[in-house]
Amino acid sequence: MGLMSVMADIWRSRSRSALTMSAVAIGIFSVTVISAAGQIGTAKINDSLDDMGVNSVLVEAQEAGVALSDSDIDALGGLSGVNGAMPLMAQVTKCELIESNVSCMVWGVNEKADEIISMKAIHGRLIDRSDLKKAENICVIDDEIALETYGRTNIVGKTVSVNFGGKYTDFTVIGVAESGLSPIQNMMNDAVPYFVYIPYTTAQNISGKSEYDKIAVLLDKNGDGETAIDRIKTCMANVKGEGSIKISELQSQKKQLDGILAAATSALSFTAGISLAVASVSVMTAMLVSVGERKREIGIKKSLGARNIRIVGEFLAESTMICIIGSIVGIAAGCAVAFVIGLAVGESFVMQTDIMLIAVAVSAVIGMISGSYPAYKAARMKPVDALKM
């Protein structure tokens, strides 16, 4: 049976066919939107986690007498699956701005800080190589501390006094930044509400240390994080000895979170898929009505020698085509909504071709199953009975 003939049969009862297609389209639309929302949500959360340092590994000495140095940074930075390594000096302390005395975390960093913790300067600039060479008393502060103390974000040029070992040291603000650590600030608001970034060389001079407190290692987002972490552990065990170095990472928790999000998306998609079962009932009902309306046509065809397989094929083709068209409409509408959602949250959405093909194939199967009984009923109809009006 030709496609044109099938489309002609659908067009003949276009109002009923349109309603039946809409039932299929709604089911496919729901599954498409939920699947896309899960994809976009996972990407958004992973980007946020990466900005917070989940895509980084923190290396620190666990035993007394074990020091971290430039050679360790070079060794870690050269590993496969690693995009860079940065020395860190860290201390929880107090700082003064005008008449405010607040708790803060002081980070001694280098020029790669914007890559490791996704810092972005909103006023002024970030720490660069010349700052490290000069080891001057300059700092970059987060925008939250500026708002809390000055009531505005731009306080470039102001002075911040930081308590190191009971003695306050003045630092000139060269930049105000937003960083991926902002969510951590919200979670730790009572303990460590603010962050101050200074050159790690300055922190070393003040503390009298030549080594580093920690080394932050940035993993390749597109690589195998677990394998890279294993390489880091092996590298440090070979250099410093087994058990002398502590490796802190959140990759495993990130993987578990991805699994939870995937499971939730699958569950919601399954729930939305129930509407497809409802749509199959609509398809079957529509085809049964069509069989009743076309009894005379069926009787004439059978009187002229049409075989049962041809009658079955006509109705199966019609029900299948109705579902395929409905699924295409549902996919198109779902992709449009998903694209808008992606724009709203700042994430790109790419509907996978295999998912589209699976949706169309599932719809076609639903059409064939739903139309099988009406087709069987039409094929079993006797010409004499069919011609009776």
N, C-alpha and C positions, 0 to 999 in steps of 0.2 A: 504494500500500500504506500502511495507516494506521500511526501511531506505536505504537498499542496492540498491533497484530499483531507489529511488529518487537520490541517489548519482551517480548512473550510468547515469541517464538522464542529471545531471549537468555536469558530466565528458565528455559526448558526445559532448557538445558544451562548452568545458572548457574555450576557449578564451573569448567568449562572457560572460560566467558566471563570469569569473575572473574580467572582466571590470565592470560588474554590482556589484559584491561584493565590489570592490574598491570604488565605489561611496558611498555605504552604510558605508564602513569602514571609509572613510574620514569624513563623517558626525558625526559618533560616536566618532571618534578620536578627532574632534574639541570640541565636548561637554565635553568629558572626560578631555582633557587638560585644558580647561577653568575652569571647575569645580574644578580640582585639583589645578590649579594656584590660584583660589580664596581661597581654603582651606589653602594652604601653605602661601599665602600672609596675610590672616587674622591671622594665627598663628604667623607669623613673626612680624607683626605690634603689636599684643597683647603682645608678649614677649618684644618688644622694649618699649612699653608703660609701661609695668610692671617694667622694669628696670628704667624708668624715674620717677617712683613713682606713676603711675596711680593706681597701686594696693595697694596703701597706703592711709591712712586717716590722716590728720593733725588736731590735737586738740590744741586749744589755747584759753586763757582767753579773753573774750570780754568785761568784766566789770572791773573797778578798784577795787582792794582789793581781787580779785579772783586769787588764786595761784594754780599752778599744782605741785604735789609732788609725792614721791615714792608710796604712797598709791593709787594714781590715775593710775600710771603705772601698779601696781599689779592688780587693778580692771579691767583695759582695757585688759591687757595681758591674763587674765583668761576667757575672753568672748568666747563663741562658735563662730567659723568662723574667729577667730583672731590667727595669728601665732606668734605674738610678739609685744611688745611696747618698744619704745626707747625715752629717754629724748632728747630734742634738745634745744640748745642755738644758736641763729642766730643773725648776725650783718653784715650789709654792711659797709665796711670800706676801708682803703688803706693799702697796704703792700709794703715793700721794699725788693728787692733781688738785690744784688750787687749795681748797680747804677740806677736800674729801680724802679719806683714808680707806682704801678698799682692798679686799683680797684679790690676788691675781696669780696666774701661772705665768712665769717668765720662761720663754723658750729661747735658747741660743741656737740660731739657725744659720744656714748659708744662703746663697743666691737661688738654690733650688726649692726653697720653701713653697713657692707658689705651685710647683708641680706635686710635691709630696702631700700637702694638705689643702691644695686647691685654693690658695689665697688670691684675692683680687683687690687691687688698690682702687679705692673710690676717691681718695684725696692723696696728693703727694705721690710717693713712690715706695717700692719695696726695697729690701736690703740687696745690695749688689756686691760685686767682687771688690770694688775699691773700699767699701765699708769694712770688708773682712780684712783687707790688708792694713788699713789704718787702725782698726780695732777701736774706733771712737765710740763715745757714749751717745749713740743715736738709737732710736727705736721705732718700731711700727706697732700701733695699737689697734685693737678691734673697734669697730664703730659703736659697739654697745657701751664700752667704758667712756667713750667721748660723749655720748648722749646722756649717760648717767651723771657725769661730772660737770660738763659744760652746757648741756642742753642742745648741743648741735654736733654734727659729725666732723666737720672740718676744723681740726685744732692743730693743723700742721704748724710747726714752729714753737708750740707750747712746750713746757717742761714737765716731765714725769719723774718723780723721785721714787726709786725702788730700794727696798730694804734688803741688803745682802749681809747676813751675819750680824744684824743689829745696827748696821751703819747704812744710812741712806745715801744713794748715789744718784746724781741728776742725769737724766737722758733727754735729749731733744727729739721731739716727735718729727720724723721725716715723712710719715705716711699713716693713713687710716685705712684699714682694710676690712673687707668681708672675707670670711674663710669658711671652709667646709667643716670647721670645728664648731660653728655656731649652734648646731643642734645639740652638741655635747654641753655647751654652755647652758642651754635650757634645762638639760637633765641634771646638771650639777650646780644649779644656781646658788644654792646655799653654801657649798663648799668652795668651788672655784668658779666664780661668775665671769671673770674676765681674763683675757690673754694679752700679754705683752711680748713682742718679738724683738730680740737684739742680736747683733752679730755673735756667732759662737766664739769668735776670737776674743771679743770683749768679755764674754762670760768666763772664758778661761783665765783671762788676766785678773778679773775680780776674785775668782775662786782660787787662783793659784794652781790650777790644774793644767797639765799638758795633754791629758787624754780626754776622752769624751764620756759623757754619762750613758748615752745611747746612740744607736745608729738606726735611722729610719730607712727602710728599703722599699722602693716603689716597684710593685709587680706589674708585669705586662697584662693589661686588661684583656687582651685577646689570647693570652696563653693559658696554660694549665697551671693554675695557682698552687695546687697541692704539690705538683712536681717541683715547682720553683721553690716552695717552702722546704721541701725535702733537700734540695740542693743547698739551700742556705744553712740548714742544720748540719749537713755533712761537712760543708766548707768550714763552719765555725768550730765543729768538733775536731777537725783535722788541725786547725790553726791553734785553738785555745785549749783543746782537751775536752773529752766527753763530760757533760754535766756542768761545765764551767760557765756556759752562756745560756741565758734565758731568751727564748724566742716567743714573742707575743703576737698572735695573729687571730683574725676574726673570719678567715676564709671559710672555715667549717661551719660557723654560725650563719654566714651568708648563704652557703649552699643549702643549709637546712631551711632558711627563710625562703629561698627560691622554690624548694620542694613544697613548702606549705602553700605558697602563692599558686603554684601549678596545680596542686590538689584542689584548692578552693575554686580555681577557674574551671577545672574539669567538672567539679560538682555542680557549679552554677550552669555550665554548659549542658550538663546532663538534664538538669531541671528544666532549662529552656527547651531542650530537645523533646520534652514531653508534649509540647505544643505540636510537634510534628506528628505524634501519634493521633492527636485530636484532628490534625489536618487530614490524615489518612482516612478517618471516618467521613470527613466532609467530601473527600474525593470519591469514596465508595458510594455515598449517598447521591452525589451528583451523577455518577455514571449509572446508577440504578434508575434514576429519573430519566436519564437519556435513553436507556433501553426501553422504558415504557413509552416514551414519546416516539421512538423510531421503530415500533413494532411492525408497522406496515412496510416500512423500508426494508426491514430485516426479512419479512415474509416474501417480498418481491425478489430480493437478492437470492434467497434460498430456492425460490421457485425457478429462477433462471439458472440454477446449478451452482451457486456459490457454496463452497465447502465450509464446514464448521471452523476450520483453522483460519480461514479468511475473516470470518465474523469475529472470532476471538482476537485476531490481529488488529482489526479496526479499533476495537474498544480498548485493548491494551495500549496501542499506540496513542490514542487520544488521552487516556488517563496519564500515561507517562509524559507526554508532551506538556500537559497542563502542569504537572509537578516540576518539570525542568524549567519551564518559563517562570513559574512562581519562585523557584530557587534562585534563578538569575536575578530577578527583581529584588529578592531579599538580600542577596549578596551585595548588589550594587548599593542598595540603601544602607546596609550595614557598614560597608566600606566608607561611604560618605560620612556617616555619623562618626565612625572611628577616626577618620581624617580630622574632623572638627575637634574631637576629644584630644587628639595628638597635638593640634595647634594650641589648644587651651592650656595644656600642661607643658608645652615646649618639648615634646618628644615626637620623633618621626614615626609614622606607621607604615609598615609594608605588609600587605596581606599576602601570605604565602600561596603560591599557585596550587600546591598540592592540597591545601585546605579547601580552596575553591572547588577543585575537581572532586574531592571527596564529598563535599556538600551537594554538588550536582548529582553525583553518582548515587548518594543516599536518597535524594529526592526521586531519582528515576526508579530506584528499587521500590520506594514507597508507592509510586504511581503504578508500577506493575502489580504489586501485591494488592493494592486497593482496587484496581480495576479487574483483577482476575475473576472474582465472583460475578460481577455484572457481565463480564465477557462470556463466562461459562453459561450464565443464564440466557444470554442472547443466542449463543450457539446451540443450545439445547431446545430452543423454541421451534415448534413445528410450523411449517409454512401455512397450513390451514388455520391454525390458531392465531398466527401472527397477522393474517390478513383480515381477521374479524375485527370490526371496529365497534 
